[in-house]
């Protein structure tokens, strides 16, 4: 696809969380603030995201059409990998597992 897993994850989090601060996007993508800033600069240079003015001094990130396309392609690959890795579980069991894991992640523990 021409993007690294780290870049795709950043695209995915930007798509999932419109308007979030760069700090929070860094946390969600398991990056430091500095690393995420460098990453977003690279994504901007490649034409995958743009920065827009948010409320106050905030900056919002948004996917470009190319960024959206790559994010979707990556999501399809991700879904195939997850389905393969968790093949012994049925679809409903996978949904339950991911819901539980998401709850753990959101708890911040």
MOJOCOR-V554942 format. One line per field, one symbol per residue. burial: + if it has 16 or more other ideal C-beta (glycine too) atoms within 10 Angstrom, else -. A space follows every 50 residues. Layout:
burial = ???
This chain:
burial = --+---+++++++++----+-+--+++++-+----+--++-++----++- ---------++-++--+--++--+-------------------+------ ---------
